[in-house]
Amino acid sequence: MSTVVEHSHPWIQNLVAYDPGKPIEETARELGLDPESIIKVASNENPLGPSPVAVEAMKEAASGVHIYPDGGGYRLRSAIAEKFGLDRQNIILGNGSNEIIELIGHGFLQPGDEVVVAEHAFVVYKLMATLFGAKTIEVPDPGFVHDLDAMADAITEKTKKVFIANPNNPTGTMVDEEALDRFMERVPDHVMVILDEAYYEFLHEPPNTLKYVEQGKNVVIMRTFSKIQGLAGLRIGYGITTPEIAEVLQKCRQPFNANSIAQAGALAGLMDDEHQLKTRDLNDEGLAFWQEKLREQEIDFVPSFANFLLVKVGDGDEVFRRMLQRGVIIRAMSGYKLPEWVRISMGTMEENRRCFDTLVEVLGEMS
Ligand SMILES: *Cc1c(COP(=O)(O)O)cnc(C)c1O
């Protein structure tokens, strides 16, 4: 190993880079298939595509990209704040909501700190904690549901943050407002709670969590334009928090972390309730289809509140490979220490049917 590499942070040497869903183009090249014949239901993307209104706004913004973006994100932050009855000072923009996880690390984490997460929580929390030399405490989640009482019990003097993904990825499970209220009551003052609500808009009865911000609690609510808005490629998300925490996070970011096309697309997408409702309806239909079919076939799965399902298939890596051969990209879960499971995103109904049929065929072949 070169001296320079040897001298990288010791904690980074153990860091395993995030493994994203396999891209369609790469799969097509490797298998010699037409990209058009491949479906990707691996990264919880919107099968309807982006909001058409957002696409128009982005086209318009494209002719202005010789000018640096509005570094303060004035219009977008104002619009988000207005939508939720808050002030612009409550809102921070991120290059995807994932960047906000990193900003929180920059602002608030030091080597030796502890970060509490659920055992099967979204893996980026642990990656980011590790990046800053913090230790991740993984609390068992019976039935794949965050056990908030146990997570509160796991808080020590060294704990700086607790991450709650609600609904969680990859499990699709959620905790209700009552459980959250009870948890928030117990959290001591030196701990920040991060509520990751990437799939919030898919819920029919979402818990009210904005009240924690209004009450001035040490909380950051993260939301994203990547999921229901269909803007994953743009990389834009936001945090809702107290003005005091937001001020720290503003200092931790690059001056132009949210680019101008992303700001324009997000602003238009935010207002496009029609596209969001259409997406949620399709998702409801997809979840109903999948869950009924899986029950019929007696295939085990975790009932989901999000736009994907965790399905128990035996050998997840092998099922992933065999489905890939047939042009269907899903996500193996061995990286989440769930080698028997795969995660399947809800697609169009045509994609759902093809994916389900392919899964049954592959499982039949393997049994
Ligand atoms: C998809 C997802 C995000 C969103 O990430 P972006 O960086 O906004 O694309 C955040 N948290 C969870 C749990 C997710 O599944």
The ligand as a MOL file (V3000), in Angstrom:
LIG
                    3D

  0  0  0     0  0            999 V3000
M  V30 BEGIN CTAB
M  V30 COUNTS 15 15 0 0 0
M  V30 BEGIN ATOM
M  V30 1 C -33.9460 6.9560 -1.2050 0
M  V30 2 C -33.6910 7.3320 0.1920 0
M  V30 3 C -33.2250 8.5980 0.5120 0
M  V30 4 C -33.1100 9.6460 -0.5560 0
M  V30 5 O -31.8490 9.8860 -0.9700 0
M  V30 6 P -31.5510 11.0970 -1.9450 0
M  V30 7 O -30.1450 11.4090 -1.6210 0
M  V30 8 O -32.4870 12.2150 -1.5890 0
M  V30 9 O -31.7620 10.6080 -3.3220 0
M  V30 10 C -33.0120 8.9240 1.8150 0
M  V30 11 N -33.2630 8.0410 2.7970 0
M  V30 12 C -33.7420 6.8280 2.5420 0
M  V30 13 C -34.0740 5.9240 3.6630 0
M  V30 14 C -33.9490 6.4340 1.2310 0
M  V30 15 O -34.4000 5.2090 0.9670 0
M  V30 END ATOM
M  V30 BEGIN BOND
M  V30 1 1 1 2
M  V30 2 1 2 3
M  V30 3 2 2 14
M  V30 4 1 3 4
M  V30 5 2 3 10
M  V30 6 1 4 5
M  V30 7 1 5 6
M  V30 8 2 6 7
M  V30 9 1 6 8
M  V30 10 1 6 9
M  V30 11 1 10 11
M  V30 12 2 11 12
M  V30 13 1 12 13
M  V30 14 1 12 14
M  V30 15 1 14 15
M  V30 END BOND
M  V30 END CTAB
M  END
